[in-house]
Amino acid sequence: MSAKKKQLRKLFVITGGSGFLGQHILGELLKSVFDENVVFVPSSKEFDLRDFKACKKVVSMADVVIHLAARVGGIGYNLKNPGQLFYDNAIMGIQLMEAARLKGVEKFVGIGTICSYPKFTPVPFKEESIWDGYPEETNAPYGLAKKMLLVQAQAYRQQYGFNAITLFPVNLYGPGDNFNPESSHVIPALIKKFVEARIERKKSVEIWGTGNATREFLFVKDAARAIVLATLKYNKPDPVNIGSGMEISIRDLVYIISKIIGYQGEIVWDSSKPDGQPRRCLDVSRAREEFGFKARTSFSDGIRKTISWYLANYPR
């Protein structure tokens, strides 16, 4: 083994590495690093990151930590579980970063959320706007818990010289997504709803909200590539948006998904239900400039791949 390769040997720890995004990051990381690099994916059943002792065990051999583990869900789940979402996400991240600092980990990669942005952030969202107001109410406990990890990362860099970076990915989707209606996000929830409606020949499908809110979506493989690029190349305190830079209304999204699936019934909008944040679209220039990331997967291709995966893996 060459001296150069010996010098590059590291242990990467990916919390949440067996999840939707984590599996893609694992594959992307193994393609990007030298063969002798090792990746450890701690199981949530074996290591409860709400326990500081578990956090210390997880990072005990780590050189680099990518913290993906989180409790997440859509609007309905957020409304039902605000306390749990705040506590679990805050305590896991805070303790894991502290354990990593005490261990002397070389780099900590924190994965935040677009839900941390203020409710009425001007579009496109620039990283500098993160502190300009309170998050949208239904997402606030989760978004604020994640935003505190940005504060921790910057404070630890200032006081201890700890190399912690924070990335803010937009809404992700793709094959292998969570299709559980109790906790899924909008794209998998809509796919499941319209597939079932077509099969059961329902005359109408009810959708929460007015359809006027907008969102930005990023294909999961693109997100994984961005996070690995940042892990290997980015070492600054400023947070970085990870997205595609596109914006689509929920109404248009609903009609696109229903058309691809072949549902021909009526779509009923329940305006008594919340829309969530009015608009979401990121300024993604910093990621391009700092570590060369640009999304490659078109939205139409990504949606078709996601629907195809769902139909193949959830046969009726």
C-alpha positions in Angstrom: 0.0 0.0 0.0 1.4 3.4 -0.9 2.1 6.1 1.7 -0.5 8.3 0.0 -3.2 5.6 0.4 -2.2 5.0 4.0 -2.6 8.6 4.7 -6.1 8.6 3.2 -7.4 5.7 5.2 -10.5 6.8 7.2 -13.5 5.5 8.9 -16.8 7.1 7.8 -19.8 6.7 10.1 -23.2 7.3 8.6 -26.1 7.6 11.1 -29.4 6.8 9.4 -27.3 5.0 6.7 -29.8 2.2 6.2 -32.6 4.7 5.4 -33.9 6.2 2.2 -31.2 8.8 1.7 -28.6 6.9 3.6 -28.5 3.9 1.3 -27.8 6.1 -1.7 -25.1 8.0 0.2 -23.4 4.8 1.2 -23.3 3.7 -2.4 -22.0 7.1 -3.6 -19.4 7.2 -0.9 -18.0 3.8 -1.7 -17.7 4.9 -5.3 -15.9 8.1 -4.4 -13.3 7.0 -1.8 -10.3 4.7 -1.9 -11.0 0.9 -1.4 -9.3 0.9 2.0 -11.8 3.4 3.4 -14.3 1.9 5.8 -17.9 2.8 6.3 -19.9 2.0 9.4 -23.7 2.3 9.5 -24.9 2.0 13.1 -28.3 0.4 13.6 -31.0 2.4 15.3 -32.0 -0.7 17.2 -28.5 -1.2 18.6 -27.6 2.4 19.1 -30.3 4.9 20.3 -28.7 8.3 19.6 -30.9 9.9 22.3 -28.5 8.1 24.7 -25.2 9.9 25.1 -23.4 6.6 25.8 -24.6 5.2 22.5 -23.4 8.3 20.7 -19.9 7.9 22.1 -19.8 4.3 21.0 -20.9 5.2 17.5 -18.1 7.7 17.0 -15.4 5.8 19.0 -13.5 4.8 15.8 -14.8 7.5 13.5 -12.7 9.9 11.4 -15.8 11.4 9.6 -19.4 11.5 10.7 -22.3 12.1 8.4 -25.4 12.6 10.6 -28.6 11.6 8.7 -30.6 10.0 11.4 -33.8 11.9 12.1 -37.4 11.6 13.0 -39.4 13.0 10.0 -42.8 13.1 8.5 -45.3 15.1 6.4 -47.6 17.9 7.6 -50.0 15.5 9.3 -47.3 13.7 11.2 -45.7 17.1 12.2 -49.1 18.3 13.6 -49.5 15.1 15.7 -46.0 14.8 17.1 -44.4 18.3 17.5 -42.8 17.6 20.9 -41.3 14.3 19.8 -40.0 15.8 16.6 -38.3 18.6 18.5 -36.8 16.5 21.3 -35.6 13.5 19.2 -34.0 15.5 16.5 -32.4 18.1 18.8 -31.0 15.6 21.3 -29.7 13.2 18.7 -27.7 15.8 16.9 -26.5 17.7 19.9 -25.2 14.6 21.7 -23.7 13.1 18.6 -21.8 16.3 17.7 -20.5 16.6 21.2 -19.4 13.0 21.3 -17.6 13.5 17.9 -15.9 16.7 19.3 -14.7 14.9 22.4 -13.4 12.0 20.3 -11.5 14.3 18.0 -13.4 13.4 14.9 -11.9 15.1 11.8 -15.2 16.2 10.3 -18.9 16.3 11.2 -21.4 16.6 8.4 -24.8 17.7 9.7 -27.9 17.3 7.4 -30.4 20.0 8.2 -33.7 20.7 6.5 -35.4 23.4 4.4 -38.1 23.5 7.1 -35.7 25.6 9.1 -36.2 28.6 6.8 -38.6 31.4 7.8 -42.2 30.9 6.7 -42.1 33.9 4.3 -38.5 33.6 3.0 -38.1 35.4 -0.4 -37.7 33.0 -3.3 -35.2 31.7 -4.1 -34.1 30.9 -0.5 -30.6 32.2 0.1 -28.6 30.7 3.0 -28.3 34.2 4.5 -32.1 34.3 5.1 -32.1 31.4 7.5 -32.4 33.7 10.5 -34.9 36.3 9.1 -38.0 34.9 10.8 -39.9 32.0 12.4 -40.4 28.8 10.4 -43.8 27.7 9.1 -45.8 26.6 12.1 -46.5 23.0 11.2 -42.8 22.4 10.6 -41.4 24.7 13.3 -40.5 22.2 16.0 -38.6 20.0 13.5 -37.1 22.9 11.6 -35.9 24.7 14.8 -34.4 21.5 16.3 -32.3 21.1 13.1 -31.4 24.7 13.0 -29.9 24.5 16.5 -27.4 22.0 15.1 -26.2 24.8 12.7 -25.7 27.0 15.8 -23.8 24.2 17.5 -21.6 23.5 14.5 -20.6 27.2 14.1 -20.1 27.6 17.9 -17.9 24.5 18.0 -15.8 25.7 15.1 -15.3 29.1 16.8 -14.4 27.7 20.2 -12.8 24.4 19.5 -11.7 24.6 15.9 -14.1 21.6 15.2 -14.7 21.0 11.5 -18.5 20.7 11.3 -20.5 21.7 8.2 -24.2 22.0 7.7 -26.2 21.2 4.6 -29.8 22.1 3.9 -31.4 19.6 1.4 -34.7 20.4 -0.2 -37.6 17.8 -0.3 -36.2 14.5 -1.6 -38.0 11.8 -3.5 -37.1 8.7 -5.5 -37.1 4.9 -5.5 -37.1 3.4 -2.0 -39.0 6.4 -0.5 -41.3 6.1 2.6 -44.8 5.3 1.4 -46.3 4.9 4.8 -49.4 7.3 4.8 -48.8 8.1 8.5 -45.4 9.6 8.0 -44.6 10.0 4.2 -43.9 13.2 2.4 -46.0 14.7 -0.4 -44.7 12.8 -3.5 -44.8 9.2 -2.1 -48.2 10.0 -0.4 -49.7 11.2 -3.7 -48.3 8.2 -5.6 -49.8 5.8 -3.2 -53.1 7.7 -3.1 -53.6 7.8 -6.9 -52.4 4.2 -7.5 -55.0 3.0 -5.0 -57.7 5.3 -6.4 -57.1 4.0 -9.9 -57.2 0.3 -8.8 -60.3 0.8 -6.6 -61.9 3.0 -9.3 -62.6 5.8 -6.9 -64.6 8.7 -8.5 -62.7 11.3 -6.5 -59.5 11.9 -4.6 -59.2 14.4 -1.8 -56.0 16.4 -1.4 -55.1 18.6 1.6 -54.8 22.3 1.1 -55.5 24.6 -1.8 -52.8 23.4 -4.2 -51.3 26.9 -4.4 -48.2 26.3 -2.3 -45.0 25.6 -4.1 -42.2 23.1 -3.5 -38.8 22.2 -4.8 -37.8 18.6 -5.1 -34.5 16.8 -5.6 -34.0 13.2 -6.8 -32.4 11.2 -4.0 -29.4 10.0 -6.1 -28.6 13.7 -6.8 -28.9 14.5 -3.1 -26.5 11.7 -2.2 -23.9 12.9 -4.7 -24.2 16.4 -3.3 -23.6 15.3 0.3 -20.6 13.2 -0.6 -19.1 16.0 -2.6 -19.5 18.3 0.4 -18.1 15.7 2.7 -15.0 15.4 0.7 -14.5 19.0 -0.4 -16.3 21.5 1.8 -14.9 22.8 5.0 -16.5 26.2 5.8 -18.9 27.3 8.6 -21.6 28.7 6.2 -24.6 26.4 5.6 -25.2 25.2 2.0 -28.5 24.6 0.2 -28.8 21.3 -1.6 -31.5 21.4 -4.3 -32.4 21.4 -8.0 -33.4 25.1 -8.2 -36.8 24.2 -9.7 -40.2 25.3 -8.3 -43.6 23.6 -8.8 -47.0 24.2 -7.3 -48.7 21.3 -5.4 -51.6 21.6 -7.8 -49.3 21.0 -10.8 -47.6 18.2 -9.0 -50.9 16.5 -8.2 -52.0 16.7 -11.9 -48.6 15.4 -13.1 -48.6 12.4 -10.8 -52.3 11.5 -11.5 -51.7 11.7 -15.2 -48.7 9.4 -15.2 -50.5 6.9 -13.0 -53.6 7.1 -15.2 -56.2 8.2 -12.7 -59.1 9.9 -14.4 -61.5 10.8 -11.6 -62.1 14.1 -9.9 -59.5 15.9 -7.6 -61.1 17.6 -4.6 -59.1 20.2 -2.7 -59.8 20.4 1.1 -58.9 24.0 1.8 -59.7 23.6 5.5 -56.4 21.7 5.7 -53.0 23.5 5.9 -50.9 24.2 2.9 -47.7 24.4 4.9 -45.0 26.9 3.8 -46.4 29.1 1.0 -43.3 28.8 -1.3 -40.1 26.8 -1.3 -37.3 27.1 -3.9 -33.6 27.3 -3.1 -30.8 29.4 -4.4 -28.3 26.6 -5.2 -25.4 28.7 -6.4 -23.3 28.1 -3.3 -23.2 24.3 -3.7 -22.2 24.8 -7.4 -19.5 27.2 -6.6 -18.0 25.5 -3.5 -18.0 21.9 -4.5 -19.3 21.7 -8.1 -22.8 20.2 -7.4 -25.6 20.5 -10.0 -28.7 18.3 -10.1 -28.6 15.9 -13.1 -32.0 14.2 -12.9 -35.0 16.0 -14.6 -38.2 16.1 -12.5 -40.2 14.2 -15.1 -37.6 11.4 -15.2 -37.4 11.2 -11.5 -41.1 11.0 -11.0 -41.5 8.3 -13.5 -38.7 6.3 -11.9 -40.3 6.7 -8.5 -43.7 5.6 -9.7 -42.2 2.6 -11.5 -40.4 1.6 -8.4 -43.6 1.8 -6.3 -45.6 -0.3 -8.8 -42.9 -2.9 -8.9 -42.5 -3.1 -5.1 -46.0 -2.7 -4.0 -48.0 -5.0 -6.3 -51.8 -5.1 -6.1 
